[in-house]
Amino acid sequence: MADSRRCAKLAQSQLNRRDIHGAQDTLDALRRQGARSEDVLLLESIIHLRTGELEKARAVLEAAQGFSATALRIGPPRHRHP
């Protein structure tokens, strides 16, 4: 878990420096370490956007819509009752 967190921070830093190849290598390491799917999905889509691969980014994000709300830890908005 700590390794995944370090890798995620490293990838964020690499993207800030526009080190796309380094970020791709870090993404591969995150996958091997079994990082959370939403972290991998976000990083992968950002890499595609930064490299101008808009169709790949779209495909990744559209495929994510097939995930269940539980897998992505999201759900319907909560409504407050007065």
Biotite code that builds the C-alpha atoms (Angstrom):
import biotite.structure as struc

atoms = struc.array([
    struc.Atom([0.000, 0.000, 0.000], chain_id="A", res_id=1, res_name="MET", atom_name="CA", element="C"),
    struc.Atom([2.753, 2.443, 0.918], chain_id="A", res_id=2, res_name="ALA", atom_name="CA", element="C"),
    struc.Atom([4.557, 1.564, -2.317], chain_id="A", res_id=3, res_name="ASP", atom_name="CA", element="C"),
    struc.Atom([1.396, 2.299, -4.291], chain_id="A", res_id=4, res_name="SER", atom_name="CA", element="C"),
    struc.Atom([1.060, 5.660, -2.563], chain_id="A", res_id=5, res_name="ARG", atom_name="CA", element="C"),
    struc.Atom([4.683, 6.515, -3.313], chain_id="A", res_id=6, res_name="ARG", atom_name="CA", element="C"),
    struc.Atom([4.229, 5.481, -6.939], chain_id="A", res_id=7, res_name="CYS", atom_name="CA", element="C"),
    struc.Atom([1.089, 7.600, -7.254], chain_id="A", res_id=8, res_name="ALA", atom_name="CA", element="C"),
    struc.Atom([2.928, 10.643, -5.886], chain_id="A", res_id=9, res_name="LYS", atom_name="CA", element="C"),
    struc.Atom([5.855, 9.937, -8.188], chain_id="A", res_id=10, res_name="LEU", atom_name="CA", element="C"),
    struc.Atom([3.521, 9.734, -11.198], chain_id="A", res_id=11, res_name="ALA", atom_name="CA", element="C"),
    struc.Atom([1.924, 13.036, -10.207], chain_id="A", res_id=12, res_name="GLN", atom_name="CA", element="C"),
    struc.Atom([5.346, 14.653, -10.024], chain_id="A", res_id=13, res_name="SER", atom_name="CA", element="C"),
    struc.Atom([6.373, 13.157, -13.363], chain_id="A", res_id=14, res_name="GLN", atom_name="CA", element="C"),
    struc.Atom([3.235, 14.495, -15.007], chain_id="A", res_id=15, res_name="LEU", atom_name="CA", element="C"),
    struc.Atom([3.894, 17.947, -13.542], chain_id="A", res_id=16, res_name="ASN", atom_name="CA", element="C"),
    struc.Atom([7.357, 17.811, -15.125], chain_id="A", res_id=17, res_name="ARG", atom_name="CA", element="C"),
    struc.Atom([5.847, 16.496, -18.402], chain_id="A", res_id=18, res_name="ARG", atom_name="CA", element="C"),
    struc.Atom([7.887, 13.289, -18.021], chain_id="A", res_id=19, res_name="ASP", atom_name="CA", element="C"),
    struc.Atom([5.335, 11.168, -19.853], chain_id="A", res_id=20, res_name="ILE", atom_name="CA", element="C"),
    struc.Atom([7.637, 8.172, -20.328], chain_id="A", res_id=21, res_name="HIS", atom_name="CA", element="C"),
    struc.Atom([8.425, 8.127, -16.611], chain_id="A", res_id=22, res_name="GLY", atom_name="CA", element="C"),
    struc.Atom([4.737, 8.433, -15.753], chain_id="A", res_id=23, res_name="ALA", atom_name="CA", element="C"),
    struc.Atom([3.945, 5.512, -18.071], chain_id="A", res_id=24, res_name="GLN", atom_name="CA", element="C"),
    struc.Atom([6.607, 3.391, -16.347], chain_id="A", res_id=25, res_name="ASP", atom_name="CA", element="C"),
    struc.Atom([5.143, 4.354, -12.978], chain_id="A", res_id=26, res_name="THR", atom_name="CA", element="C"),
    struc.Atom([1.655, 3.461, -14.213], chain_id="A", res_id=27, res_name="LEU", atom_name="CA", element="C"),
    struc.Atom([2.967, 0.019, -15.147], chain_id="A", res_id=28, res_name="ASP", atom_name="CA", element="C"),
    struc.Atom([4.468, -0.334, -11.648], chain_id="A", res_id=29, res_name="ALA", atom_name="CA", element="C"),
    struc.Atom([1.146, 0.663, -10.067], chain_id="A", res_id=30, res_name="LEU", atom_name="CA", element="C"),
    struc.Atom([-0.635, -2.025, -12.080], chain_id="A", res_id=31, res_name="ARG", atom_name="CA", element="C"),
    struc.Atom([1.908, -4.650, -10.997], chain_id="A", res_id=32, res_name="ARG", atom_name="CA", element="C"),
    struc.Atom([1.439, -3.618, -7.364], chain_id="A", res_id=33, res_name="GLN", atom_name="CA", element="C"),
    struc.Atom([-2.321, -3.960, -7.586], chain_id="A", res_id=34, res_name="GLY", atom_name="CA", element="C"),
    struc.Atom([-3.155, -0.274, -7.072], chain_id="A", res_id=35, res_name="ALA", atom_name="CA", element="C"),
    struc.Atom([-6.789, 0.780, -6.846], chain_id="A", res_id=36, res_name="ARG", atom_name="CA", element="C"),
    struc.Atom([-8.493, 0.639, -10.212], chain_id="A", res_id=37, res_name="SER", atom_name="CA", element="C"),
    struc.Atom([-9.691, 4.241, -10.009], chain_id="A", res_id=38, res_name="GLU", atom_name="CA", element="C"),
    struc.Atom([-6.109, 5.461, -9.430], chain_id="A", res_id=39, res_name="ASP", atom_name="CA", element="C"),
    struc.Atom([-4.859, 3.509, -12.445], chain_id="A", res_id=40, res_name="VAL", atom_name="CA", element="C"),
    struc.Atom([-7.794, 4.719, -14.549], chain_id="A", res_id=41, res_name="LEU", atom_name="CA", element="C"),
    struc.Atom([-7.203, 8.364, -13.656], chain_id="A", res_id=42, res_name="LEU", atom_name="CA", element="C"),
    struc.Atom([-3.485, 8.227, -14.337], chain_id="A", res_id=43, res_name="LEU", atom_name="CA", element="C"),
    struc.Atom([-3.955, 6.347, -17.599], chain_id="A", res_id=44, res_name="GLU", atom_name="CA", element="C"),
    struc.Atom([-6.525, 8.842, -18.885], chain_id="A", res_id=45, res_name="SER", atom_name="CA", element="C"),
    struc.Atom([-4.340, 11.825, -17.904], chain_id="A", res_id=46, res_name="ILE", atom_name="CA", element="C"),
    struc.Atom([-1.373, 10.323, -19.744], chain_id="A", res_id=47, res_name="ILE", atom_name="CA", element="C"),
    struc.Atom([-3.507, 9.870, -22.863], chain_id="A", res_id=48, res_name="HIS", atom_name="CA", element="C"),
    struc.Atom([-4.747, 13.461, -22.611], chain_id="A", res_id=49, res_name="LEU", atom_name="CA", element="C"),
    struc.Atom([-1.242, 14.852, -22.140], chain_id="A", res_id=50, res_name="ARG", atom_name="CA", element="C"),
    struc.Atom([0.009, 12.967, -25.195], chain_id="A", res_id=51, res_name="THR", atom_name="CA", element="C"),
    struc.Atom([-2.902, 14.161, -27.326], chain_id="A", res_id=52, res_name="GLY", atom_name="CA", element="C"),
    struc.Atom([-4.456, 10.706, -27.585], chain_id="A", res_id=53, res_name="GLU", atom_name="CA", element="C"),
    struc.Atom([-7.966, 11.977, -27.024], chain_id="A", res_id=54, res_name="LEU", atom_name="CA", element="C"),
    struc.Atom([-9.720, 8.920, -28.472], chain_id="A", res_id=55, res_name="GLU", atom_name="CA", element="C"),
    struc.Atom([-7.754, 6.597, -26.180], chain_id="A", res_id=56, res_name="LYS", atom_name="CA", element="C"),
    struc.Atom([-8.617, 8.782, -23.194], chain_id="A", res_id=57, res_name="ALA", atom_name="CA", element="C"),
    struc.Atom([-12.272, 8.746, -24.219], chain_id="A", res_id=58, res_name="ARG", atom_name="CA", element="C"),
    struc.Atom([-12.235, 4.953, -24.598], chain_id="A", res_id=59, res_name="ALA", atom_name="CA", element="C"),
    struc.Atom([-10.660, 4.465, -21.164], chain_id="A", res_id=60, res_name="VAL", atom_name="CA", element="C"),
    struc.Atom([-13.186, 6.747, -19.495], chain_id="A", res_id=61, res_name="LEU", atom_name="CA", element="C"),
    struc.Atom([-16.154, 5.287, -21.367], chain_id="A", res_id=62, res_name="GLU", atom_name="CA", element="C"),
    struc.Atom([-15.054, 1.785, -20.367], chain_id="A", res_id=63, res_name="ALA", atom_name="CA", element="C"),
    struc.Atom([-14.984, 2.997, -16.771], chain_id="A", res_id=64, res_name="ALA", atom_name="CA", element="C"),
    struc.Atom([-18.669, 3.817, -17.013], chain_id="A", res_id=65, res_name="GLN", atom_name="CA", element="C"),
    struc.Atom([-19.233, 0.072, -17.178], chain_id="A", res_id=66, res_name="GLY", atom_name="CA", element="C"),
    struc.Atom([-17.818, -0.353, -13.664], chain_id="A", res_id=67, res_name="PHE", atom_name="CA", element="C"),
    struc.Atom([-20.307, -0.719, -10.888], chain_id="A", res_id=68, res_name="SER", atom_name="CA", element="C"),
    struc.Atom([-20.794, 2.206, -8.531], chain_id="A", res_id=69, res_name="ALA", atom_name="CA", element="C"),
    struc.Atom([-19.399, 0.028, -5.744], chain_id="A", res_id=70, res_name="THR", atom_name="CA", element="C"),
    struc.Atom([-16.152, -0.613, -7.616], chain_id="A", res_id=71, res_name="ALA", atom_name="CA", element="C"),
    struc.Atom([-15.582, 3.111, -8.051], chain_id="A", res_id=72, res_name="LEU", atom_name="CA", element="C"),
    struc.Atom([-16.846, 3.957, -4.561], chain_id="A", res_id=73, res_name="ARG", atom_name="CA", element="C"),
    struc.Atom([-19.418, 6.379, -5.866], chain_id="A", res_id=74, res_name="ILE", atom_name="CA", element="C"),
    struc.Atom([-23.112, 6.403, -5.597], chain_id="A", res_id=75, res_name="GLY", atom_name="CA", element="C"),
    struc.Atom([-26.162, 8.502, -6.135], chain_id="A", res_id=76, res_name="PRO", atom_name="CA", element="C"),
    struc.Atom([-26.171, 11.930, -4.506], chain_id="A", res_id=77, res_name="PRO", atom_name="CA", element="C"),
    struc.Atom([-27.415, 11.951, -0.958], chain_id="A", res_id=78, res_name="ARG", atom_name="CA", element="C"),
    struc.Atom([-30.472, 14.035, -0.292], chain_id="A", res_id=79, res_name="HIS", atom_name="CA", element="C"),
    struc.Atom([-31.036, 15.660, 3.033], chain_id="A", res_id=80, res_name="ARG", atom_name="CA", element="C"),
    struc.Atom([-34.470, 15.514, 4.478], chain_id="A", res_id=81, res_name="HIS", atom_name="CA", element="C"),
    struc.Atom([-35.600, 18.547, 6.473], chain_id="A", res_id=82, res_name="PRO", atom_name="CA", element="C"),
])
